[in-house]
Amino acid sequence: MSRLSRANLKARDSVFNSGREVYLDDFKTICPPNLIDCVMAMEDCCEEAREAELLLRSGTSDYPRMIKVLRNERVFLIVNDGLVKSYKADLIDEVEPAINDLIERAERGLKQLQRKEAQLQNKVEALKSLPAKPATGTMAQHKLDQRRLHTLTKHHKHLQDELTALDAEVRDLETKAVRC
């Protein structure tokens, strides 16, 4: 039984001036049949609304579980081959120019890197053929070391020339000593 069908002990005052005294304390007054049907229809509507509210509450109170159920990881869609081929052709038309552009850029970059590698190889070979330079120091120190190296090289050559001359002189003296 609906909560609206309970008897209201303090009925509302009527908005009409004439009927107030008749219905105020008289509970045994017979209501017209249309009014009873209207009340019963209203009770049915209220019960349906209450059931809908309960159904809605029971359906939404389990929201976290529903999220997990509704979260689909895999979706399968069956399509025909023609649709797949047309999408594939559209994708190729859309992506192929970009891929070709990237390939050309990569080839140009590769050529530049090969040129840089060749230049670096030439530098390495040139540095290997040069005498070792001091790794640290200023430019003035480097020039001083170069001059010192140059003078020492000259001095070394001069000493080698003297050594060969002295060696030749020693051989001459030895040959003279052997003859005598």
Stockholm file with secondary structure:
# STOCKHOLM 1.0

chainA/1-180         MSRLSRANLKARDSVFNSGREVYLDDFKTICPPNLIDCVMAMEDCCEEAREAELLLRSGTSDYPRMIKVLRNERVFLIVNDGLVKSYKADLIDEVEPAINDLIERAERGLKQLQRKEAQLQNKVEALKSLPAKPATGTMAQHKLDQRRLHTLTKHHKHLQDELTALDAEVRDLETKAVRC
#=GR chainA/1-180 SS CCTTSSCCSSCCCCSSSSSHHHHSSCSSCCCCHHHHHHHHHHHHHHHHHHHHHHHHHHHHTTHHHHHHHHCCSCCCCCCCHHHHHHHHHHHHHHHHHHHHHHHHHHHHHHHHHHHHHHHHHHHHHHHHHSCCCCSSSCHHHHHHHHHHHHHHHHHHHHHHHHHHHHHHHHHHHHHHHHHC
#=GC SS_cons         CCTTSSCCSSCCCCSSSSSHHHHSSCSSCCCCHHHHHHHHHHHHHHHHHHHHHHHHHHHHTTHHHHHHHHCCSCCCCCCCHHHHHHHHHHHHHHHHHHHHHHHHHHHHHHHHHHHHHHHHHHHHHHHHHSCCCCSSSCHHHHHHHHHHHHHHHHHHHHHHHHHHHHHHHHHHHHHHHHHC
//
